[in-house]
Amino acid sequence: MKTKRFDSVKMMRDIRETVSKDLSKLSIREKIDLLEKEFPEIKIKKRRPLPLTVG
């Protein structure tokens, strides 16, 4: 009988699928809170309006 080979690609796909399912259940506010907690150095800024000459 062959020994079972470790399949890292399958493992990563399973992890990605699990995380995607978990994140899809969160509301938008919960996703934003999670991102702010994980990456506190990133600040959310408002977009600057385009100048009047563009458009």
N, C-alpha and C positions, 0 to 999 in steps of 0.2 A: 504494500500500500504506500502511495506517495505521501510525503509530508505536505501539509497545507502551506501554500506560499502566501505571504503577506501581500495584500493588494491595497496599496496606498491610494490609488485612484478611486477605487470603490469606497474606501473609507471616507475620503474627502467629499465624494458625491453624497454619501449618506449624511454627513455632517451638514453640508450645504442645504440639503433638502429639509432636515430637521430645523435648522435655524430659520429657513425661509418660512416654514409653516408657523413657527413660533412668532416671527415678526409680523406675519400677515394677520394675526389675531389682535395685534396692538392697534390702538387708535393713533391718529397722527400726533396728538399731543404727547402720548406716551413714547412714541418713536423719537420725537424731538427731545424730550427729557432724557431718554436713554443716551442719545448722541451727545447731549450737553454734559452728561455725567462721565461718559467714556473719553471725551475729547474737550476738556475744559479750556484748553488754549485757543480753540476756535471760537471766534466771536461772530454772532449773527449781526449783519449790518443791513441797512436798507439800501436798495439800489439807487444810484444817482439817476435823476431824470435825464433824458437825452437833451442835448442842446437844441435850441429852436431851429438851427441851420440843418440839422439832420432830419430826414423824414420825408 
